[in-house]
Amino acid sequence: MTDSQQLDSEHIAEELQKHVLDSSQVEEFLTQLAIHASKSLSRHGAPIHCGVTLLRHRRGDMAASSGPQAAFMDELQYKYDEGPCLSAARNGEVFHAPDLALETRWPEYITEIRDTGVESILAVPFELLGEALGALNLYAEGRDAFDEDTRTLALAYAAQASASIRLAVRITGLATTAEDLKTAMASRTIIDVAVGVIMGQNRCSQDEAFSILQRASNTRNIKLREIATRVVGNVAPGPVGTHFDG
């Protein structure tokens, strides 16, 4: 690796962490990552198109690209559920296709992309440590475009980018968890208020009041929170506030 490539590699983490902090969503960060990777890895006037694949457990998969060419190449892999990038993400291994004219792996995908102008692909997995599965997807319009130096730089880039992706996924996960907790607390509050209303109206215990609320929910096939909201609304029109609103 040349000195200039090493210098680029040393600054990748700092630049990507800045993108994490500047992005409001994981999708936005992944797009910035794809664009940054394309610019960083393109050499000698030969553009490298970049896509990012992120397979997250239970929260849905994500993809981003540096432009329409990479987006098209990625989307075809998702269509056929095969290709070097999905293989890299799922297996945690580097997949290199130096000459697509000679490639025999992923037959449906390779057949579809024969006339796109892309002639070589390099897919490098991210090291996400259980947060998700993912890969950096690199496409070049030329055979044998990924020489040893470029492959080394791509691996270094993916390693640096992995920490930033883990951070972005965790931040999003924490924000989602906080929002889910807030919603659950709000639901619990309105249900507790409704139970108090029923206790007062029926002069019954807390358990009996909650059973009445549950029976109404089951009989009408309406969520418990919605039934509780109606009960409270009948005696106190307007929204019920909580101490954690804001």
N, C-alpha and C positions, 0 to 999 in steps of 0.2 A: 504494500500500500504506500502511495506517495505521501510526502509531507503535507501537501494541500488536502488530500483525502483524509489523513489523520486529523488535521485541524478541523475539517468539517464534522467528523465524527465526534470530536470533543465538545462541539457546540450544539449538537443535536438535542441532548437532554434539556439544556437550559431553554432553548427555543421552544421545544414541544411543551415543557411545563408552563411556559407563558401562554401558549395556545389553550392549555387546559383551563387556566384561570380566566382567560378571556372568553371562553365558550360557555354558553348557558345550557347546552345539551350535549350528550355524548355524540349524537349524529353530527353536530356542528364541528366538534373537535376532530372526529374521524375524517371529515372533509378537509379540514385544514392540514391534517396529517398526510392525507393522500397528495395534496397539492405540494406540500413541503418535500415529501419523499420524491416526487417526480422531478422537482427542481434540483434537489440535492444529488440524485443519482444519474441524471442525464449527463452525458459526456460527449465532447467533440461534435456538438451540433446535432447529435442523434437523440431525439426525444425518447424518454422512457415514460410510458403511460402507467399510472399507478392506481390500483384499487385496494381497498381494505375490506376484509371480511371479518366479522365478529359474530361468533355463535354463543349467545348467552343462555344460561340455564333459566328456564321458566319466564324470562322477560322478553323473549323474542330476539330474532337475529337482526343484525344491522350490517349495512354496507355503505361504502362511500367511495368516491372516485375523484381523480384529478381532472377528468373531462369525459366527454361522451364516448370516446373510443374505449377507455378502460371500463366505463359503466356498461357498455354493450358486451364486452368480453366477460365481465363478471356475471351479468344477468343470464347469459347463455349457460354458464356453469350451474347457476341456481335452477334454471329450467330443466336441465338434464340430470341434476343432482350428481354431477361428476366434473372432474377437471383438476388441474394441478393445485389450484388455490384451496379448494375444498379438501383435497387430499392432504395438503400441508397443514391446514387448520385442524383436521380431525386426527391426523397421525402424529403431529408434532415433528415432522421431518421436512427437510428442504426438497422441493421437486423442481427439477430443471429440465426444460424441453428446449434444447438448443436449436433444433430444426424441425418445425412442425410438419414439413413435407415428409419426414421420415418417422414421425411419432406414431406409435401403435397403441399407446395407453389412451383411455377416455375416448373411445371411437366415435360416439355420437357427437360429443363436443368438438373434437378435432375436425370432423367432417363439416360441421356447421361454420367453422371459422376459417376455412381454407382460403377464402377470397377477401378477407378483411384487411389484408396488408400486414398483419402481425405475423412474424415468422419465428419468433422465439419468446419463451415465457420462463420466468423465474418466480417461484412461490416460496416465501420464507415464513415459517411459523413465528408467532409472537410467544413470549414466555409469560403467560398470564397467571400462573400459579393457582389454578382452580377458579379464578374469577370468571373466566370464560375461555373459549377457544377462538383463535384468530390467525390470520395470515396477511402478509404484505404481498400483494399481487403485482408483478412487474411485467409489462408487455413492451416488446421492441419490434420495430419494423425492419428487421434484418436478421439473417441467420447468424448464429454464434455471437449474438450481441452482448452476452454476459460472460466476459472473460474472467479470469481468476481474480483480478483486482476488483472488478465490478461486483462479483459475487461476494468477495470478502467485505467490501463496503456495505453491500445490501444486508449481510448478516449482522454487521456492526450496527447499522441503522435500526434494524428490527429489534435488536437487543436493547438499544437506547430507548426506542419508542415503546417497548413493552411496559416499562415503569410508568410512563405517562398514561398509557391506556388503562393500566390497573388503577391508577389514581382517578381517572375520569369515571371508570365504572363504579368505583367505591363511593365517590362523591354522589353520583346519581343514585346509587343504592341507598345511601344514607338519607338523601333528600326524599326518596320514595318511602322509606321506612318511617321517617318523621311525619310525612303527610298521611300515611296509613294510620299511624298512631293517633294523630290529631283527629282524623275522621272517626276512629274507634272511640276515642274519648268523648267526642261530640255526641255519638250515638248513645253511649252509656249515660250521658247527662240527660238527654231528652227522655230516655226510658225511665230513669230514676224519678224525674219530675212527674211523668205520667203515672208511675206507681203511686207516688204521693197523692196525686189527684184522686185516683181510684180509691185509695185508703180513706180519704176524707169523705168521698161520696157514698161509699158502701160501709163505712165504719168496720173495716176488716184489717187483718194483719198484712204486713209487707209481702209475705209469701202468697197469701190469698190474692192480693192485688196483682202480683206478677203473674199468677196463674190465669187470672181473668184476662190480662193483656195477651198472654200467650194463646189462650183459646180463641180470642178475637182474631189474632193474626192467622192461626191455622184455619179457622172456619172461613174467613174471607180470602185466604190465600194472598195475604198482603204482608210485606216485611214488617217485623216487629217495630223497627224505627219509625216506619210510616204510620202505623197504628198509634204509636206513642205521640207522634207529632200531631195527629188529629185530636187525640184526647186533650193534650195541652192547649191546642188551638181553640178548643171549645170554651175554655175557661180563661185563657190569656192570649187574645189575638196578638200576632206579631211574633218575630223570631225569638227563640230562647237563647240568651247569650251564655258564654262560658268564660272562665277566667283565662283560658289559653287561646281565645280568639285573637286574631291580629295578623 
